[in-house]
Amino acid sequence: MPFPLYAPLPETLERAAELARRYGLELVATPPDAGYWLALTATRLELAAAEGHGAVVADFVEGAARHRREFGGGRGQPVAKAVGLKGGAMPSVVDATAGLGRDAFVLASLGCTVTLIERSPVAAALVDDALLRASSDAGTAPIAARMTLVHADAAEWLLTLAEADRPDVVYLDPMFPDTGKSAAAKKDMKAFQSVIGDDLDADRLLVAAMAVAKKRVVVKRPRLGAPLSGVPRTGELPGKSTRFDLYAPKKPA
């Protein structure tokens, strides 16, 4: 069943219809009585809920994205080191589990060309909206220009790439069920996870990523989380709360 999209203002209906067509959403005249829906306001697209948690929004202009852009530490950030941003290196990156696009935006802000792959229509629509707003802001427009969103199954999409289009790095941040061992996530992010679902096929995605990446595959994990199964790592970069597992590309037979 298509995910509902509610546009309460007449001036947002055209944009809402465009998003509905692009991501297979259902444009509704009134918000549902229960559950979740996307709401297109005068300023942004939000994931809303009858339960009343804070709205989930992808935002590359203000808030945490702006603070990280201005004070995040540049190439010294763990994610930058993990993808190989050192010296004059500027690898091309496919973020194959884009989510809300936060790490992809950091990499693009540091100069990388990033393709964001997201199979969830809800997450893809939220990132689409964030990119539109970022493209209209003088401070983030050059960064947004280095970001391309693709709504697709990442494992399938990667394996369609021609040799000339293969990225240097494939970046994965798969979402898994909450085990209860980590600190409780905010209610809004728990809602986001419940809507887009868990990446229980991450092992399949890792295999596809290794077949395509030219230089490395990077997998973001909880600091104490188990590595993805079936493939040995070539290294890891531990942090305070997260860890980046590194994998070498699979050599052609």
N, C-alpha and C positions, 0 to 999 in steps of 0.2 A: 504493500500500500504506500503511495507517495507520501512524503513528509509534508505537513502543512506549512504554508507560507502566508502570513497575514500582513496586509498593507493597509493600515487604517486611514492614510491620507491620499486624496486623489492625485496629488503631484508625484506620489511614489509608485503608482500603479504600473506605469510603463516599464520602469526598472524592475519591479516585482515580476511582471510577466516575462521579462527577459531572463531573469534568474530561474523562474519556474521552468522555462523551456530548456535552458542550458543544463540544469541539474535534475530534471525530472521531478520537480516539486509540485505540490497541489496548491494553487492559489485559492484561498478561502475567504469568505466574506466576513466571518467572525472567528475569533480565536477559539480553540477547543475548550471544553469544560474541564478537561483533565489532561495530564501528560505534558508534552513539550511541543513547541512550534517555533518557527522562525518569524520574527517580526521586523518589518522594514519601516523604520521611523524616518523622520525628516533628515536625520544625520548619519544613520548607520543601520546595519543589519545585526540583529541580536537573536540569540537562542534564549527563549523565554520558557517559563514553566508555570503551571497552575499551583505548584507547591510553594512558589514564592521565593526561590533562591535568587541571588543576584544574576543579572543578565550575563551571558557568555558572549564575548565580543573578540574578534581578531582586530588588533590595532597596531599599526606600525608607526604611527605619528606621535602619539602622546603616551603618557603613563610609563609603564615599565620599559617599553621599547625605546622611548626617548631617553630615559635615564641610562639604559644600557648602551645606547648609541653614543652618548656623550661621556659617560663615566665608566663604561664596562671593562676597560682595560685593553681594548684594541686586539692586536694579534697575540697578546699574552693570555687571552681567554682560553680555557681548556678546549672548547669546541674548535677554535681556530688551530690550535696545536694538533688536535686529533686529525683534521683533514689535511694537514701539511702546509699550513700557511707560515712559511719561514723564509727569510731572505727575500728574494724577489719572486718567489713561487706564488702563482695565482691559479690554483686548480679549478677546473670546471666541476660543478657538483650537481648531482641529482639527489634531492631529499625525497626518498621514496615513501616516507610516512609523514607527510607534511603537517598534519594536525592543524594547529592554529598558526603555523608558519614562523614561530618565534626564532628557532635556531637558523632557519633558512634566511630570515631577515638579517640576523647578525652576520652571517657569512657574506651576504650581498652587501651589507654596509661596509665590509672590509675589502670589497672589490671583486669578490667571486661572482661568476655567472651561475645562477642557481635555477634549476628546474624543479618545481614542487609537484610531486605526484600525490594525489589524494583520492581514494576511492569512495569515501563517504560523501554523499551529496550535501549533507549539512555542513561538514567541515569545509568542503570545497567552496560552497556558497559564501561562508563567512570569510574565507581568505580572499575570494574574488572581491568582496566588498572592501576588505582592508587594502587590497592593492589599488582599487579605484580611488580610495581616499588618499592613499600615499602618493599616487601619481599626480594628485591635484595640489599637493603641498610642496612648496619650493625646497624645503629641507630634506624631503624624502623622495622626491620624484626621480633623481638620478639613481637612487638605490632600487626603487620599484622597477625601473627600466631594465635592471639586471635580473629580474625575477619573472619566471614564466610558470603559470599554473596549468596543470594538466589533470583532468578528472578521469581517472582510469585505475584499473587494477595494476599496481606497480610491477608485480612479477611478470605479468603478461606484457606490459608496455616495454619494460626493459629489454625483453627478448626480441622485440621487433626492431630495435635500433640497428641502423647500418653502422658499419665499421667507423665511418667518418664522424658519426654522431655520438659515439660512446664517450661517457664522461670520465674524467680522471678519477673522481671519487664518487662512490654511492654511500649516502648517509642514511642510517636507519635508526629510528627511535620508536620501536614497537610498543604498543600499549598492551599491558597484561592485567588480568584481574587483580584487585587489591587483596593481598594476603593477610592484611591486618597487622603485619609486623612493622610497617613503616608509619611515619606520622600521618595523621588523618589529613586527607586532602580537603581543600575548601569545598563547600557544598556546590558551588557553581561548576568546578572542575569535575566533581563526581558526576554531576548531571551531564556534562559534556561527554564523559567516558561512557555513561550508560546509553547515550544516544548513538554515538558513532561505533561502539562495540570494541571488543578486544582483538588484537592482532594475533590470533592463535595459529596462524599459518606463517609466522615470522621465519621459521626455518626454511620454508619454500622460498621466501623472498630473499633470504641470505644467499641461497644457492644461485638464484637468478642474478643477484647483485655481483657475486664473485665472477660470474661468467661474462659480465659486461664491463665492470670497472677496469680502467687502464692501470691505475696505481694502487688503490686500496679501497677497502670497504670499512666503514666505521659504524659501530653499533653502540648506541647509548643505552646504558643499563643502570639500575639502582646500584649503589656502591657495593652492596652485599648480594646483589641478585645473581642468579646462575647465568652463565653464558648461554647463548643459543646452542642447541644440540647439534651434534653430527659433524662439526667442522672445527678443527683446532685453530686457535688464535695465534697470531704472530706477535702480539704484544698487547699492552693495555696501558691506559693513562688514568690512574685513580684520582678522584677528587673527594671533596667533603661529603657529598650526598650522592654523586653519580660517578660512573666509570665509563670510559670509552674503550671498547674492545676493538682491536685492529685485526683485519684479515687481509691476506694477500690475494690478488686476483687469481683465478684458475687459469693455468696455462692451456692453450689450445692443444688438443690431442695430436 
